[in-house]
Amino acid sequence: MPAARAPPVSLASATDWNPERKHRFKRRPRGMVGLPHPHPHVVVLALALLLIRATTAMTSPPAAAAAATDDDGDGSHALLALLQRVQAEAERVTPPDVFDPKRYVDLPLLTGDLRAAEAALPRPAASLAEMEAYLARFFGEAGSDLVAADPRDFHADPPGFLPRVESREARAWALEVHALWKLLARRVAPDVAAHPERHTLLPLPGAVVIPGARFREVYYWDTYWVIRGLLVSKMYDTAKEVTLNLVYLVEKYGFVLNGARSYYTNRSEPPLLSSMILDIYKATGDLDFVRRTFSSLLKEHRFWMSEVHNVVIMDKHGQVHNLCRYQAMWNKPRPESATIDVHLASKLTSAAAKEKLYHQVASTAESGCDFSSRWMRNSPDMTTLATTFIIPVDLNTFIFKMERDIAFFAKLIGENATSDKFLEASKARHIAIDSILWNSEMEQWLDYWIPTDGNSEGVYQWKPDSHNRNIFASNFIPLWLNAHNSEPVQFADEAKSVRVMRSLQRSGLLRAAGIATSLSNTSQQWDFPNGWPPVQHLIAEGLLNSGSEEAKKFAEDIATRWVRTNYVAYKSTDAMHEKYDVEICGKSGGGGEYSRQTGFGWSNGVVLSFLEEFGWPQDKEIGCS
Ligand SMILES: OC[C@H]1O[C@H](O[C@H]2O[C@H](CO)[C@@H](O)[C@H](O)[C@H]2O)[C@H](O)[C@@H](O)[C@@H]1O
């Protein structure tokens, strides 16, 4: 085996992360070696990881992390424990088609008397009526601890709105979608900060835009497309305020949480904070906003570079690379879906196997794509989820982008040395993505399976047969980097982008109403036949900016299919949907562990963004063709 060479980049002074030290963890006690000065919250999580690793094999999940992350020191863990018992009791008496486990962990306690609420919980409840009476006595409605916000920069028909949308029908609808920001804007009620022990909702300093329906709180990666839409709607102040909430979370927890609930503190979501800040800067030129948020981006980068997420892998030429994976710091049922997780784990016998499964389930939620055959060793068997053993194409795309954005911002604010270091880091990641994830035969980037044999502490040796050769829309997401390249050399040059486009066209993913998430119908929501707004947008924007006229036309074709299906579904249901069935124009998506959701933050953002980018001519049909 060729000698391992250290990656060419050192970010030590910029981020306190030194890739050379990364390799030392082979000989050092296990722990957060890649993160010498992390945020205190991350330290607690890391210590939890350390504890479990001292006693179990590396393939075991970080069991002690559970104990570390469900107590914020404000008493909200006691409430969450009670709410999970409420959830379990409610399941027994609620018809399955209306039972949503998340509702129960979102309930705010009406008074400070948790003990009284505990004592009065009917165990078992005799009926649904008895359970509902109990809930009404002790708890407010789920979502009642958020109050409507009235964004001051909202105008019903903002000047300069969608100048290229000529069709009256399309324009009238776009204005209705734009008006949905008012319905989705919220503020956390003052009681949440005053009495955190009564809420699983976390306090936030500014207004938020929620996805909608059961998703009553702000979500991390959803917010990127919310921001894109708010910028189209000229709501620049709201876009900044929403983003500053996520910055606040980084400052408080060391990373952006999956969502702003105490039960989401054990994981993040696809990291797009730097992209939000970049797009706001491009729209407003507000350099103070960049200055204000910059150090939080460095902090977030440290989180993703820590041992929890970083994987070291040696390519076939002996070159060593750092890439990232998803990994939650949790090995218990997800509180928001505990009944579902417990049921799934009941197929396994040992407590250790259950913990490992819970760890994989939560780690999959960190991917934002929960759930999908993509993360299963043996699809569609959910007990074979193995997300922490996958190097995902899209995650590394987002982190490459983060590094490029940080380099750009650092230059803007005069931190040239930091800029150079992050530029180098992004180049190293570019090389890593090309070496480890690019598949020249299929002309796609492919997720990479790392071994589950307990070697995750060391440097993995790249193997050609470890690519996941199944077709997923995520295989094409690196194209998005075309949209954001400030250098003459594009991430995927024009010729390569065209080859990737042809591969996408041959893949079978493009359907009547958009790009399917995968080709496999598992009944999971991130599989066929669902298409998701962020995925359409990432791929279309990448194609649009590839430099190829043909790819640009293809991007417009994808956008047209997507806009039409959103429009037709809206006309028939009076709502924007979370996801769509790409087989049938105008049909919302289904599957997964919860019912169809409407609102919907990222759907609105993607439609507005497509309409801004491509316009809609007078004579273009907007119904299904
Ligand atoms: O309650 C189940 C899961 O719900 C969320 O995931 C889905 O909705 C999110 C909000 O729109 C979205 O960010 C994610 O991509 C969806 O899969 C939540 O994020 C999960 O953590 C949660 O377990």
Ligand as a Chemical Component Dictionary entry (heavy atoms), coordinates in Angstrom:
data_LIG
# 
_chem_comp.id                   LIG 
_chem_comp.type                 NON-POLYMER 
_chem_comp.pdbx_formal_charge   0 
_chem_comp.three_letter_code    LIG 
# 
loop_
_chem_comp_atom.comp_id 
_chem_comp_atom.atom_id 
_chem_comp_atom.alt_atom_id 
_chem_comp_atom.type_symbol 
_chem_comp_atom.charge 
_chem_comp_atom.model_Cartn_x 
_chem_comp_atom.model_Cartn_y 
_chem_comp_atom.model_Cartn_z 
_chem_comp_atom.pdbx_ordinal 
LIG O1  O1  O 0 -40.960 14.204 11.435 1  
LIG C1  C1  C 0 -40.195 13.426 10.599 2  
LIG C2  C2  C 0 -39.041 14.191 9.981  3  
LIG O2  O2  O 0 -39.548 15.406 9.465  4  
LIG C3  C3  C 0 -38.604 16.315 8.946  5  
LIG O3  O3  O 0 -38.154 15.932 7.672  6  
LIG C4  C4  C 0 -38.903 16.354 6.569  7  
LIG O4  O4  O 0 -39.377 17.691 6.685  8  
LIG C5  C5  C 0 -38.388 18.707 6.854  9  
LIG C6  C6  C 0 -39.114 20.033 6.876  10 
LIG O5  O5  O 0 -39.717 20.321 5.656  11 
LIG C7  C7  C 0 -37.360 18.665 5.719  12 
LIG O6  O6  O 0 -36.287 19.517 6.050  13 
LIG C8  C8  C 0 -36.833 17.247 5.526  14 
LIG O7  O7  O 0 -36.074 17.263 4.352  15 
LIG C9  C9  C 0 -38.011 16.287 5.360  16 
LIG O8  O8  O 0 -37.543 14.993 5.143  17 
LIG C10 C10 C 0 -37.424 16.540 9.857  18 
LIG O9  O9  O 0 -36.439 17.337 9.224  19 
LIG C11 C11 C 0 -36.807 15.228 10.290 20 
LIG O10 O10 O 0 -35.717 15.449 11.132 21 
LIG C12 C12 C 0 -37.911 14.450 10.989 22 
LIG O11 O11 O 0 -37.383 13.294 11.532 23 
# 
loop_
_chem_comp_bond.comp_id 
_chem_comp_bond.atom_id_1 
_chem_comp_bond.atom_id_2 
_chem_comp_bond.value_order 
_chem_comp_bond.pdbx_ordinal 
LIG O1  C1  SING 1  
LIG C1  C2  SING 2  
LIG C2  O2  SING 3  
LIG C2  C12 SING 4  
LIG O2  C3  SING 5  
LIG C3  O3  SING 6  
LIG C3  C10 SING 7  
LIG O3  C4  SING 8  
LIG C4  O4  SING 9  
LIG C4  C9  SING 10 
LIG O4  C5  SING 11 
LIG C5  C6  SING 12 
LIG C5  C7  SING 13 
LIG C6  O5  SING 14 
LIG C7  O6  SING 15 
LIG C7  C8  SING 16 
LIG C8  O7  SING 17 
LIG C8  C9  SING 18 
LIG C9  O8  SING 19 
LIG C10 O9  SING 20 
LIG C10 C11 SING 21 
LIG C11 O10 SING 22 
LIG C11 C12 SING 23 
LIG C12 O11 SING 24 
# 
